[in-house]
């Protein structure tokens, strides 16, 4: 499966927006997403959706630092490593 190498932080914010309980424009990239509606079940859903986009992430990786900034860093890391 091809990795989506152009997944910007803005795209990630839009991707996460349906799962949070606060408006995305009030959430910083460093806010702890568990404080704004992301729970473990939701995080598993996000992992599966990201895998469908070609990112081989795990629940543990997202749970380790649940922020937009950290998740984007993981996406960039995998895109660089596997996306060419």
Secondary structure, 3 states (H helix, E strand, C coil): CCCCCCCCHHHHHHHHHCCCCCCHHHCCCCCCHHHHCCCHHHHHHHHHHHHHCCCCCCHHHHHHCCCHHHHHHHHHHHHHHHCC
